């Protein structure tokens, strides 16, 4: 499991505006290479982003769906990446003076990814999620005019 935190110099609303724009998904999610479609209902519970991950020619098409959405505080997604499996991703934002602190938690929830030893999985996810939060910060801060 990976749990990462980052101060973002933008309000939680700006962070959740980025999350609510499914077309921005590959701009902040490390490894996502393209969006094939975004359900009109996104980010409503059950809505999906149809994405691909990997580098051509080894690109896998899959989806991410919303499990819970309580903007601008909490989002819960399940990212599917079969044959690797599924990952649960939870993002929480708490207001702070000058912005907010965003907490991102990710863990393998189904499939072969659950068999990877926890220290190895955490190391890989931590590196990936530090960069994902950096990208999310750039987008949110840009929206907020910071």
C-alpha positions, 0 to 999 in steps of 0.5 A, a space after each residue: 500500500 502507498 499513502 502519500 501526502 502533498 500540500 497544494 497551493 490551491 483550495 480543495 475545490 480546484 483539486 476536485 475540479 481536476 479530478 472531475 474532468 475525466 479528460 485530464 486523467 492522463 495528465 496527472 495519473 502516471 502510466 495512463 497513456 490515453 483516454 478513449 472515453 469518459 462517461 457523461 455522468 463522470 464523476 458520479 458513482 458508477 461512472 467510468 473513464 475508459 483509458 489505456 496505460 503503458 507505452 505503445 505497442 504494449 498498451 492495455 485498454 481498461 477502465 477506472 470507475 467511481 466508488 464514492 464522490 464527496 467533492 471537495 473532500 473525498 474520492 474513491 476510485 477502482 482502477 482496472 488494469 487487467 491482466 495485472 489486476 485492480 487498484 483502489 485509489 482514495 484521494 482526500 483533501 483537507 483545507 489548510 491556510 494557503 491551500 490544502 493537503 491532499 492524501 492519496 492512498 493506493 493498493 492492489 485490491 484484486 488480481 496478481 498485483 496482490 501477490 507482489 510483496 508489500 515492500 516492493 509494491 509500496 516502493 513502486 507505488 510511492 514513486 508513482 504517486 509522488 509524481 501523480 500528486 506533483 502533476 495534480 498540484 500543477 493542474 489544480 494550482 494552474 486552475 486556481 491561478 497560483 
